[in-house]
Amino acid sequence: MHWVEARVIYDATDHRLAGELIADLLMTFGLQGVVVEDPGVEPEIDWADGVSHGVEQRAICGYFPSGVETERRLLDLGTALDQRGATAHFTWHLERREMDEEEWSESWKRFFWPQRIGRRLVVKPTWRKWSTRRGDVLLELDPGMAFGTGTHPTTTLCLELLERMLRPGQSVLDLGTGSGILLLAAARLGAGRGVGLDQDPMATVIARRNLILNGVGTGSFAVLNGDLTAPLRGRFDLLLANILTGVVLRLLPELDRILTPGGRFICSGINSANRGQVLASMAANGLAAGIVSEREGWVAIAGGRRVCACSA
């Protein structure tokens, strides 16, 4: 497969905010991965999926599958950047470059290093070495073109909440599974069964590969291709949804049919500006937010259905 790299070079008084807004915008266009180019940020403390060293300009890069819709999508992206830049006070220009999948997947690997998350989880790229400590729960990952390496705050927040909330033997549904990192973590933390769902056929292939790589049996854990709110068989004890705010809002009214009685959810991928909107929608749908975690402009919310304290 061939890809088009859309490189948004930008300048702003508040570089961090502008970068977050541009990255969030790129993800709304369904791009396969986002890479940050920042001359002054180390990968251990950065907020995105990859950080390039030795660059002179600040830029956010996203990747479109090359095809008949590419030019239209790039024009739409330019229009959206104009609107966002006018309100958020940043300037930008867009560079594009054609590349094949092998070139992309090999070039970004130098930015991905092992990372300890929460108390026990360690996300390790398959091509890096790691000295395991006692108690480590190791997640070996080769995300390929799928979103989700554990370095982005949306994923990190989800993993931290998952480690706190999951109980051994519970069933887990991971919507927008991407590389399968959350489903894999659930399996390694003791989930009894799990399903990962993604609209991208490539992501489902990669997620299955990562499960097998980590010795997770495909009998109890499955990865399916399909719409994120399509009906599924059965209910689940824990829902994981590291997706965009718009999809989270579509999902909330569906939780009654997805979750078991007493089931809980973790939603992430929410820009801090949309936090109030999501919390309001939860309340309107009879959902209670038990934990709200925020990091570097991103929010993850964990909760469940409100319990009615009715007198007899």
Secondary structure, 3 states (H helix, E strand, C coil): CEEEEEEEEEEECCHHHHHHHHHHHHHHCCCCCEEEECCCCCCCCCCCCCEECCCCCCEEEEEEECCCCHHHHHHHHHHHHHHHHHHHCEEEEEEEEEEEHHHHHHHHHHHCCCEEECCCEEEEECCCCCCCCCCCEEEEECCCCCCCCCCCHHHHHHHHHHHHHCCCCCEEEEECCCCCHHHHHHHHCCCCEEEEEECCHHHHHHHHHHHHHCCCCCCCEEEEECCCCCCCCCCEEEEEEECCHHHHHHHHHHHHHHEEEEEEEEEEEEEHHHHHHHHHHHHHCCEEEEEEEEECCEEEEEEEECCCCCCC
